[in-house]
Amino acid sequence: MFDFDSNWDNYFTCKQTKACVGLMQNITCFYQLTVHMIRLDERTNSIFILAGEDLAISVLTDGSWRFEP
């Protein structure tokens, strides 16, 4: 069983959550791409998004985001 109170260090920040919702809206509606994966990188606490055939985005803890190679 998962203990939700054990470690809050590896969760999305509010700014990351808001940025992800906006990005998902644009990715799925505007660009009409399929989102294949959303994952929290536990080393950097950034969110990794993989969409379409080659779109990779990282959302940093401050809510800023960047394309990944």
N, C-alpha and C positions, 0 to 999 in steps of 0.2 A: 504494500500500500504506500502511496506517495504522501509524504509529509509536507504540506504546503508551507508550514511555518519554519522549516529547517534552514533554508538558505534563500534569501531574497536577492542575492547578488546576481543570480543568473536569470533575471526576468527582464522583459522589455521595459523601457522607461515610458512615461506618458508622451514625451516628445517623439520617441520612436514610433509609438503606436499611432499617433496622429499622422506622422509622415507616411507610415505604411498604408494606412487607409486611403490617403490621397493618391499614393503611387498605385495601389491596387485598382482604384477607380479609373485612373488614366490607362493603366496597362490593359485592363479587361474591356473597358468601354470605348476609349478613344483609339487605342492601337489594336484592339480586338485580338489580343494574345492570350494564350492559356498560361496560367501560373502553375509551374510544375513543383516548386519547392519554396518553402519559407523556413528558415532555420536560424537559430540563435548561435552565433559563433562564441563559444564559451571562453575562448582565449582573449577576444577583444570586446566582448559584449555587444557586437554589432549584429544587426539582422541581415542575413543574406537572402536575396530573392532571385530565383531563377525562373524566367518566363520566356515563352516563344522558343525559338531554336537556339538563340545565342545572347539573349539579354540577361545580364547579371548585374545586380545592384546591391550595394551595401548601405544600410542605414545606420549611422553612428548614434551614440547615446544622446547627443545633443539635438537629434532630429534632422541633421543635415544628411545628405545622401550623395553617392557617387557611383558612376558606372564602373564595373570591374572588367578587366581584360579577359 
